[in-house]
Amino acid sequence: MIIFFTWLNINKTEAGKNLTAVIESVQEALTSGSSIQLTGFGKFSTSETKARTMKSFGGKEVEIPAGKRVLFKPGKELKDAVSNK
C-alpha cells in the first residue's frame, strides 16, 4: 500500500479508504452477477460451477454442491509488466 499512497500523493489513511472503496465496488459488482474491467489491469467475473461428486483420498465419495467462483483475466499491460517486457 506504500506505493499506492505515495504515488497518489495522499496520506496512508486516505489511501486505505480509497483502496477499500475500490475493493468493495468490485465485490458488489461480482456479487450482483456483473463483471468489472480495470483497463490495463484485468477483468474480474464470476462463473457458475455444477454440482459434482468427487472421491476423497480415502476413496470415499464426496458431494460438492453447485456454486460460483471468481475469475480473473489479467490485462496485457499487467502481463507485460510481470514478464518484464
C-alpha positions in Angstrom: 0.0 0.0 0.0 3.0 2.3 0.5 3.4 2.7 -3.3 -0.3 3.4 -3.7 -0.5 6.4 -1.3 3.0 7.7 -2.3 2.1 7.6 -6.0 -1.2 9.4 -5.4 0.4 11.9 -3.1 -2.1 11.3 -0.3 -1.8 10.1 3.3 -1.9 6.5 4.3 -5.4 6.8 5.8 -6.9 8.3 2.6 -5.2 5.6 0.5 -6.7 2.9 2.7 -10.2 4.4 2.3 -9.8 4.6 -1.5 -8.4 1.1 -1.8 -11.2 -0.2 0.4 -13.8 1.6 -1.8 -12.4 0.0 -4.9 -12.3 -3.5 -3.4 -15.9 -3.1 -2.1 -17.1 -1.9 -5.6 -15.5 -4.9 -7.3 -17.1 -7.3 -4.7 -20.5 -5.6 -5.1 -20.3 -5.9 -8.9 -19.3 -9.6 -8.7 -22.0 -10.4 -6.1 -24.7 -8.9 -8.3 -23.5 -11.0 -11.3 -21.7 -8.3 -13.2 -18.1 -8.3 -14.3 -15.7 -5.5 -13.9 -12.9 -4.4 -16.2 -10.0 -2.4 -14.9 -8.3 -1.2 -18.1 -4.6 -2.2 -18.1 -5.0 -4.4 -15.1 -7.6 -7.1 -15.9 -11.2 -8.3 -15.8 -13.0 -9.8 -12.8 -16.0 -12.0 -13.4 -17.9 -15.0 -12.0 -18.6 -18.4 -13.2 -21.3 -21.0 -12.2 -20.0 -24.4 -11.1 -22.1 -27.5 -11.4 -22.7 -29.9 -8.5 -20.5 -32.9 -8.8 -19.2 -36.0 -7.0 -15.6 -36.5 -6.2 -13.6 -39.2 -4.5 -11.5 -38.3 -1.4 -8.0 -39.6 -1.0 -9.5 -42.4 1.2 -11.8 -43.5 -1.7 -15.0 -42.1 -0.2 -17.4 -40.2 -2.5 -18.0 -36.6 -1.5 -20.8 -34.4 -2.9 -19.6 -31.0 -4.0 -22.6 -28.5 -4.3 -23.1 -26.1 -7.2 -21.8 -22.6 -6.6 -20.0 -19.7 -8.0 -16.3 -18.9 -8.4 -14.4 -15.7 -9.1 -12.4 -15.5 -12.3 -9.6 -13.0 -13.1 -8.1 -12.5 -16.5 -5.1 -10.2 -16.5 -4.8 -7.4 -19.0 -2.0 -7.1 -21.5 -0.2 -4.3 -19.6 -0.2 -6.3 -16.4 1.1 -9.4 -18.2 3.8 -7.4 -19.8 4.8 -5.7 -16.6 5.1 -9.1 -14.7 7.1 -10.7 -17.5 9.4 -7.6 -17.7 8.5 -6.7 -21.3 
